[in-house]
Amino acid sequence: MQKLQPIDILEPFDVGAEISGLAAPNVIPRITTHFEVHDSEMKTPAGTLHQCSFTGTFNNQMDTKFLPGDENSKFIFDSIQCTWENITFLSNRAEISNLNSPYLICDLRSNFKLESINALAESNSIRFTKGLGRLDITYTGSFGKEDTLKSMVNGTLTLSEAEINYLPRGLLFKKCSGVLAFKGEDLVINHFIATAGSTNLTMNGEVTNLLALLNKNPEQLTMNWSISTQNLTLMISFPMSVKDLSYQGKNRRSKIN
């Protein structure tokens, strides 16, 4: 069980509260609040959020059949806008319920330059050098890494006019475009197009149990991946004359791009 970690809002904001119930020892009163935050900075477990604006409510007795308390509490945030690591995110609504074992439901949208996510991804294999990304997803699941609640993501991440550098091989893929579809626990990639040298590639792949593995065993992530092409460009170097042939001997080479 992991309680909701503190979130600090650094600038003043508007808040109103209503408290009702018995003023007696060991009795938790019913609390409802509403608040508005405008262009503020927030310190969160995920890092610092900038230019945050949203409205929201808190209620510690969502179900009136049960007593007020952390397990019966819910935060609701509406019309969210914030910037994290130089990427602006929007959300119509986010709900966090059960503060003893926080459960999050939210939508998330963003348009960003792909180079912006290099620092976030911290990948030793892939680096974006160009392109645009468009994120449009919904998330339901745990609000903490230690929880065992199943997390689900549905929606898409669309890449366009991307350039991707595959660092281990020094390969540069250009004119990349495609849609990464999140389907529950899985990630599906259909008809992802890229150009390597003069060769046009079409790629399809799937990662099963993506979120569970990311949280617990990221080293076990595997992808079923297929690559097809209608043209494979070969660049072959030959000696220019018989004299060159006799001189170069075994130094002749063929090269595939």
N, C-alpha and C positions, 0 to 999 in steps of 0.2 A: 504494500500500500504506500503510495507516495502522495503527500499533500501538495496542493498548489503552491508553487514557490512565489516569493514576493515579486511584485512589479512596481517599480518606482516611477512616478510621473514627476518630472523635475520642475515644471512650471505650474503656477496656480490654475485651478480649473473649477468650474461651477458644479456644485453637488447639493442635492436636497435629500432628506431622509425622513422616514416615518417609523416610529418605534411604538409597538403596542404589546400588551401582555401584563402579567402579574409582576410586581416588583417584590420578588421573593428570592431567597437563596436557592441556588442550583436550578433556577428557572431561566431558560433562554427566551428572550422576547422575540416577537416577530419583527423583522427588519426589512424594509423596502427602501431602496435608494434609486435616484436617477442622477445622471451626471453628463456633462458635456466637456470634451477636451478639444482644444483648438491649437494646432501648430505647435505641439509640445514635443519634448524629447523624453523617451522612456527607456529605463534600464530593465531588461528582461533576461531570463536565463539563456535565451538564444543570442543575446547581444543587445547593442543599443539601437533603438529605432528613432528615426528623426522625422520631423514634420508630421507628427501624428495628429490626426483629427478623427473624432468619432463621437457618437452619443451612446448611452447605455443605461442599463438598469441592473440592480442586484436584488434578489429576493431569497431569504433563507427558509422559506416555507412554500416551495412550489406546489407540493401536494398537501392540501389542507387536512387530509386524513392522517398525516403524520406530524410529529412535533417539529418545530424549527431546529435547524442544526446544519452542520457542514454537509452531511449526506443528502439533505433535502434542499440544498442551495443551488442557485444558478446565476451566472453572469450572462447578460445578453448585450452584445456590442453591435451597433448598426452604423451603416455608411462609413466604413473604415477606409482611411487612406494613410499610408505611412511609407517611409523610405528605409530600406535595410540594405547595407553594403552597396549603396548607390543605385539600388533598384527600387522603383516605386511599385507598391502593391495596393490593390483595391479589393474590398470585400463588401458585399451587401449586408451580410450578417455572420456573426460568430457567436456560438453558445458554448459556455463551459459549465458543466453540471457536476454535482457531487465533488465537493472540494477535498474530500478524503482520498478519492481516487479519480482525479479529474478526467472528464470525458469531453472531447471537443468535436463540435460539428461546425463546419464553415465552408464557404466558397472562397476562391482566391483567383485573382486575375492580375496579369502584368504583361506589359510590352517592354522589351529591353534589348540592349545590345549584347550579343553573346559573349563578347570579351569580358563583360561585367561578372560573369559567373566563374571565371577561371580561379579567382581567389577563393570563392566559396567551395568549389568542387575539390580543390587541393589534389588534383589528379596528377600522377606521374606519367600518365600515358597519353592523355588527350588535352590539347589546348586549342581554344577557339581564337582565330585571328581576325574574323570578320563575320558579319551576319546579324540577323534579327531573330528574336525568340518571342513567341506569344504563348502565355500560360493561361489556361482556363480549366480549373479543376474544382472538385468538391472533396472534402476530407471528413471522415468520421473515424474516431478512434481515440486512443490514449493521448494525453497531453504531456506525458512523461516517458522517458526512455526505459525506466525501470518497470513500468507496468506491463502486465501480460495481456491486456485487452487487445483484441484483434483490430488492426487499423485497415481502413479501406480508402483508396483514392480512385476517383473516377474523373475522366476528363482528358484533356490533350495538352501536349507541348508541341507547338508547330515551329519548325526551323525553316528559314528562307535565306537564300543567297549566302549560305554559310561557307566559311573556310575552316577546315579542321586539320590540325597538325597532329599526326600520330607519332609521338616522340620516340618510342623505342626503335622505330625503323626509319625515322626521318621522312615519313610520307606526308605529303600535303594533298588533301582532298578539297577540291574546289566545286563551286556551284552546287553545294549540298542543299537539298530541300526534302522535307518529309514531315510526317506526323508521328509523334510518340504517343500512343494511346494507353492511358492508365485504366485498367479494368479490374477493380477490386484490389486484389493482392498482386496482380500481375502487370507487366509492362509488355505491350505488343507494338512492334514496329513493322509497318507494311509499306512497301514501295518507297523506300528511302533512296533518293537519287543522289549520286555524287560522280565527280570526274577526277580520275587519277591520271595525270599526264594527258594523253590523248584518248584514254579509255573511259567510256561511259559505263557506270556501274549501277545496278539496281539491287538493293539489299533488303532483306526481311529477317526479322528476328523476334525472339520472345524470351523474357525472363520471368520465371514463375516464383511466387512467394517473395517478391522483391522487398516489400516493407519489412517482413519478418526477418529476412536475412540481413538487411541493412542495420536493423536495430541490435541483432544478436550475433550474427556470424557473417559479416560482410565479406570475409575472405572466401566464403563458400558460394558467392554469387557466380552463376554460370549462365551463358546465353546460348540458345540454339540459334544459329546464324547461317544464312545462306546468301551467296553473292552470285549474281548472273550478269552477263554482258552480251551484247550483240556484236561488239567489235573488240578485238584484243590487238592493240598496236604493238608490234615488235620492232625494235631498233637494233639492227645487226651491223657491226663494223667489219668491213673487209679491207684487205690491203688494196692499194690503188694500182699496183703494177706487179709484174712477175719479180722484179728486183726487190720491191718492198716485201713480197711474200717470202722470198728466200732469206731476207734480212731479219724479219720479225719472228719467223718460225713459230714457236709455241706461245708467243705473246699475243696471238690473235684472240679475240674475245667476242662474245655475244652478250648483249645487254637487253633486258626486258624492262620496259617502263609500264 
